[in-house]
Amino acid sequence: MRWPHPLIPGRLIRRYKRFLADVALDDGVTGPGGEVTVHCPNPGRMLGLDEPGSRVWLSESSNPLRKLPLTLELVEADGGLVGINAMRPNRLVEEAIRAGRIEELAGYDALRREVRYDGRSRVDFLLSGTNRPDCYVEVKNVHLRRAVLAEFPDCVTARGARHLGALRRQVAAGARAVLLYVVQRTDCAAFTVAGDIDPVYAGAFREALAGGVEGLCRACTIGLDRIEVAASLPIL
């Protein structure tokens, strides 16, 4: 995915109320620098990624109805770029599936988004094809790194544990279910579940895999011109 417009550089002043951040813009990119409040589309704790003074990059929406036209997209951390927009992975995965770049999810005839299933849940993607079971794909955004491992979640997620149970029930009913973790950074050697942060989710993850849910993980290539799903990472 290419960024539709050049990203706007700045420095993080603070992140607060989960979905807001104050940023000091660089001079000369969109005019005189100054402080602006931007949308921070990430419900997690952003451990290690919300340090005041961090180099950041923002996207700008062309929607005139948006109260906050700027969105926090990238943070410079540990010597590289990290994507923090938790809404990006779904678009990246859809693009990769349609291009056949996720081999495990290739060969389906149709892709539907946000399909209701298992009562009140919605799955990110439902793949269907002739003479093969439907495939339920749940996408999770990952940006936490400890040592050389990408980890999820970075905070307690009851919703995430509920999704794991719903996927397991689809497998029991004869469907295929895939949990796809998208790591929006380039410096991780493998993926693991952060059981010390959310032991309930870790237990649900183990039960899901034992029940036939497939786990996949993909890293991303990240630049100031584009971001794409890239190489597979092993799940520990």
N, C-alpha and C positions, 0 to 999 in steps of 0.2 A: 504494500500500500504506500503510494507516494502521498506525502502531506499535500493537501490541496493548495495551501499557501505557505510561503516561507514562515518558519517558526520565529517567534519573537523572543530574544534573549533577555535575561534579567537575573536578579539575585533574590532568593527567598528571604522574606522578612520574618514571617511566621505562618504556620498553618493552624487553623482553629475551627471549632464547631464542625469538625469532620470534613465538611465539604467546602470550606472557604480557605483562602490563603491570601496574604498580602505580599506583593512582589514589587521590588524596585526595578523598573525597566532601564535598559541601557540607553544611553544618549544616541541619537542619530539614526535609529532603525525605523521607528514610526513617528519620529519627531523628538522633542525634548524628553529626556527621561523623567520619571516621576513614579510615585507610588500608586499602585492600583490594587483593587480587590478582584480576585479571579476565582473561577470555579475549580475546585479540587475534587475530581470524580473518583474518589477512593474511600470506601467505608472502613478500611482497615487502619491499623496503627501506624503504618509506614515506618517501621523501625529502621533507624539509620538513614532515612531518606527525607527527613523534615528538619534538618539542622539549619538554623538561621545562617544566612550568608552563602548557602549552597547555590551553585550555578544552575539555573533552570531555563526551560524553553516552553513557550506558550503557543497554542493555536488560537486563531481568531475566527469566530463564527460570523457568517454573513446574514444570520437571522436577525432582523431588526427588533424582534419581540423579546429577545433574550435580555434579561436584566444584567447579566455578566457576560459580555461577549468573549472574554478571554478564558482559556482553559489550560490548566497546568498539565503538560504532557510528559516532559522529560526532566529528570534530575541527574546531575553529575555526581556520582558517588563511587568510591573505591577505584578511581581512575577511569571510569567508563560511564556510558549513558544508561539510565534505567527508566523504563516506561512505567508511569504510575497510574495512567488512565485505565481503570478497571473495566471500562466499556470497550476498549480497543480489541481485546482478544477475540471476541465473537466475530468482529468484522475480519480480522486477520485469518481466523480459522475458516470462515466461509470462503474467502478468497483462495486459500490454500486447497480446500476440498474441491472447489470448482476447477482449479488448475491441475488437480491430480497430484499435488505435492505431499499429501499425507497418504502413503501407500495403504495403510490399514483401513482407510475410509474411502478408497477408490472403488469405482465400478457401480455405484448406485445410480438409478435413473432419475431420482427426484430428491430435492432437499427442501424441507419446510422449516421455518424459524418459529420459535416461541410457541410450541404446540402444547396445549394443555393435556395433562395425563395424571394418573394416580391421584385423582381427587382435585386438590387445590394447587398442585405443582404445575410448573411449565418447564419443559426441557428446551435447551438452547437450539438443538437441531434434531430433526427426525429425518433419517435417510431411508428411502424405500427403493426396492428394485424387484424385478421379476424373479420368481423362484428363489428368493432369499428372505430371511426374516427382517422385519424393520429393525433399524439401528437407532437407539436413543443416545445422543451425544451431549454430555454436560461439560461445559468449558469453565475452567477456573483460572483466574489471573494470579500469577505468582511474581512477587518482586522481592521477597525476603531472602537474604543470603547470609548464612553463617558458616564460617570456614570456607569450604569450596562447594557447599551444598545449597541448592535452592530449596526453600521450605514453604509449606502451606499448612495451615493458615498462619497469619501473623496476629490474629486475635481469635477469641472464641466465636464460633459460627454455628449456632443451632440450625440455621437454615441449610448450611452445607451438609451437616449430618443427616438432616431430613432428606436431602436430595440423594444421598448415598443409599438410604433405605428404599427410596422410590425406584432407583435404578435396579437394585437387587430384585425387587418384585417384578420388574419387567423381564428380567432374565428367567425368573421362575415361571413366568407365563409363556416362555418360548421365544422371546425377542432377544436381540443383542443390545448390550448397553456398554458405552465407553465413557470413561472419565478422562478428559483431556486437560492436562495442566500446561498452560502457556507461560513460559518464563520470560518476562520482558527485561532481560539483561543478558549479557554475553560472557559472564565470568564464572559460570557454575559448571561443575564436572558431573553432577548427578542431582537427583531430586529425592527428597524424603518428606514425610509428614511430620510436622512439628508437634509431637505428642506431648511435650512439656508445656506447650501453650494451650492446646485443647485436647486433653486425653479422650474426651467423648468422641470427637471427630476421628481421632486416630483409631479408636476401637471400631467405629462404624466403617472406616476405610478398610481395615483388615477383614471385617465381615463381608463387605461388598466384594472384595477380591476373591474371598473363599466361596462366595455365592455365584461367581462367574462374571462379575463386572470386570471389564478390561481397563487397565490403567495405561495411559500413554502420557508422555511428556515431550514437549518441543521447546527448544530455546528460540530466541529471535535474533535476527540481525537488526541493528538499530543505528540509524544515522540521522543527520539533520535534514536529509532529503526523503527518507523512506524508513519504514519498519515492516518486517516480514517474518512469518514463521519459517524457521530454518531447521537445524539439525535436531535429531532425537537425543534425549538425555535418558540414561538408565534410571529406573525407579528402585530405590533401596528399601 
